[in-house]
Amino acid sequence: MDKEYIQNLRYKLQKRVRRINSSDCKVFHFVLKQFWGFLNNQQLFIGIMDELETKSALVKDDVEKLFSSRATVVFDSEEENASASYLVIKKCVESQNNNIEIQIAHNYSNESKHNEALEAFKDIFIEPFYEYLDEKLDDSGVILALLRKYKHKCEWFQRENLYESWFKNTQRGEKLLALHLYEYLQDQGVEFSIEPTSASGEVDLVSAQTTKEPLIADAKIFNPEKSKNKEYIAKGFRQIYTYTLDFNEPIGFLVIFKTCEEDLKLTFANQAQMTPFVQHNNKTIFFLVIDIFPYDKSASKRGKLEYIELNEDDLWRNVENKEKNMASNLENGK
């Protein structure tokens, strides 16, 4: 990704963290809310925080104890500490209690004065969260933000060209759209290899496997008239989920190009900043739907929206059926 842009964003982050660290107890809560607002106006930070959100289930109960009692909690790993810090700051910002940070700080500090106790809150929660954001600016923590930018680019500026590319050659259209995605990621500085062989077959895209956190992504078409229905999307999910197991990676991305008028409604339990995701067995799969259908009418004149619903039961049913078929083939010696 553009190094100057990252450096500028890092400078803005540093300035706001310095402001938090220099704020006294009278204004700390409000400065923290302003900091949170800044983060949620930056797509890269939103993407990083969304990934933290998916990892927060393991620390959620402990964080709740910080707010429901005078308990103090210490976390074993840096990642758990970062997830907990994210949740604590989020809950503080959403709280109507302007002194909530001070109350938590006193649980961790023996200091009687608010400002001195508040230093504990900064050390335990603000600094680890800041360090995590800063470090993730340079790795795959920004992938979700990049994919959101790609969605906007396709839908706002390249809808007709991409649809025409698919429509003229529907047999290879999915591959052509996938290559367009890969080209974009390469332009953003993401290093990857295309279609390496895994134990389960070939995944469309795995970022350079020498990196600490390789990117696992797949591109699929949604168009029921072309047999690219919700079962086809469920199959794509199964492939991505299997690849995360094969490559021992916690996160995968399923990019869906919608080339029909019908909407694809994803009814999942989890959603981060308008990006649905599914979690199972310590794996998280994000779903990003890109609408490239060239509507001939404006949204206000299209009439009732027709949609096809895809829920988590549909996804896991496909996984279970595949596992049963594999088990049956093994029993029959196939």
Steps between C-alpha positions, in 0.01 A plus 500: 500500500606862447781556752441875521133443580587247772759737646252787503239282670756384754592863577133589556461199730807599703372856544167382637657247735729772635194712564334216691811441708522869592130533593401526865203336669262790430511460121638149451166336418420758233846486343469122485165534320661736247782249447245225439321719248827558315567126477152430367547753221808318365436188292835344588439527874144375459636191325754438777239546773261267318762227517545571871123471540509148356767401753331656802276205594778344711536808719144633500399346834812628673442850364144493629636434849696825485175691460272295728735474798832628632678204349832538321599273215841433348531333160764246399567601139544830319215417263260430787614820668441698180152348458416576862631856467284550192189377683572706812548820300190428292285442808638812670425716197144365484446549874291789632725509807759772437721359777496137391870501402596643839303232683673223305838670549458499879446123488851464359673777695574566863505873433228701670505796262304463177767632265769274642269197491404584143859430394430132567209506254724656236778247556277192513247579227591803286863409427443134402211601275704775338798269444277239341347754259842638412651157429200378302529791257787308342344155464184310410296681763414749226366240255135542598528877454663450161221265392238754608674766291504256210124443538436875483729538201321224309147614581558872451737515205539164326161331523418494128851403388522213745153373417575512128826312558304223674201505262709459183664185633298347783707180484815690601327802650562396858873463433513837324335675794733320739800623301363854524491461878856365507625788288348746746659327799836496327468874432440546873825322584359160601737221399335174404515187289202380295351151528764314698413140572381421851404166652139563395554633150574846369403822677458800273739724688745453781733789571870429505529205734828624639308777679394463860128511419427386141179631345248234400230625261265362238275670240158365400214611274144527631244459220228235553405496129855386422494230771703725727243485779525502878613137497789607278592775748475248785741278309740794469475553875581134561809533281625809683431342841691187395793710373526680835538156656754387240716812537435531876375857463229660717339723233372460143312726259225405255445771237167463318432681172123542458413502128120481532220728613402280795668594823698256714387541860753367750332430833792423727530547874814713468570817310787748528455847350251365241723204409336168600717218628465145623705345780561133572783295646708816559466595132340820369374535142402849377242537221523799268225538237585725202200600290606548137156455339426800270147601605298681233293684763592709801456345844176693562338357184593134522200391702508231765844358570524131425760311699633155575593431860815317604531410867756317709301176491535501120876535536554228756261262327730512199805436718332207676385345172852521362644337811242220481582437134871487577441255784280286275764494226765392749279216623442386141869519418464784252 
